[in-house]
């Protein structure tokens, strides 16, 4: 299996590193237009292979033809957020970058499955979907896995329990209108509403929504990259190994949850063909309203795109 990653910045490098650690593919290619950047990162990563007891081919290049034969292509290329900048402000800058990447994917890896990580996430997946012309099963965005991981961690931290025993789900847009579902969040099956005060739950929900911004403000010169990289590779691994994992991904909705024409995070089954099924379940009126609010934000962003 071959995994290619476009963008050798912090997130792209994190993806490549986790892909090697988890041994998700026999060949990993890192691509970046900056001369020497991808080659240097790939060489550094290749030096870790003896220590990890791995026999993986790791390559870095500026040549997009290296995408040829890729089973999965991850697009991380784009400008990162800076303090005070919203994901939406990145729209026009990153739309052009993702468009160029998608054109190369379409040209050199027409049979691949594409995972988009660039922000604003749900709009950038839409760009990749339109430019490649691939089916919706083969173009997905990484957001829900990351947002749900943050949600789970904050719950575990508040209760002093292992994050592994926390189950929680975040739906919708990757941004301030995301929907961390409270009624389904639990610790080993016990609802968090029976373990935490309403005030604490609301605090956790708010922190989950602004978790990415919290890291941006702390770093000053970049955004989160370690967990975003791992979250992306969780998705890639499920596809490459046909694991049928149920993960929340940004996917084009065509009537599911009463929404059509936009990409939003919902639980899906990921396998060798990409999105094998979207899992739809009944939402409470307030949850549906929150999901629809995110859809409207996505529609507004898409209307600004020139494709």
C-alpha angles and dihedrals in degrees: 000000000000127000121190126191122198111206124041096207124115097293095042091049090048090052091051092047094050090045089057094044092050092039094224097159141021091228129037122186124191117198130190134157092224106098112251096357099106092038092053094046092047093049092050090050092047089057088065094060096089090050091050094042090235129150100200129139109235119187135175124197148150091222113101091199085079085078088076112121095015117154093193129019121195118201113205098148116126144085116297124231120264126206111294093014119120123217088246093060088064091060104103096035095052096037090068092047095049091045090057091047092049091051089056092047090052090049101044106021106032093156097049131109113237127217114190121204102164118114141280075044106196093045093047092053087053089053092051091046093052096043098046095041089215121150118269089251089065102046116063139154132231113230114097094062090055096042092047091050090054091047091051092048094051090050092049091047092052093050099037093236135126113281087223090069094053120093118190139151134213119195135187136023122006096243144056092318095058115130117230102192110226101185093058097044112106146159111230087334097314112120113242089226086072093049104039135044119252089246092055092046091052089049091053092047091052093048090050091054092051098033094113092049090050090059093044090054092049096046094044093193104049148005138252115304112154099067094032087057093049092045090054093049090050086062095043091048093053089053098043093045095037088233097158091222117177104232133160108247136167105255135165108266117216102182099322112135087006092289130117138180101023137086115243135162113264133149113274139170110246119204142143092300094049116242103022096174140357112226110222123189136168117278128203114250092255092048092050090048091052091048091050090051089058090048090055090052089052091049090052092051093047090052089062094055123102109206 
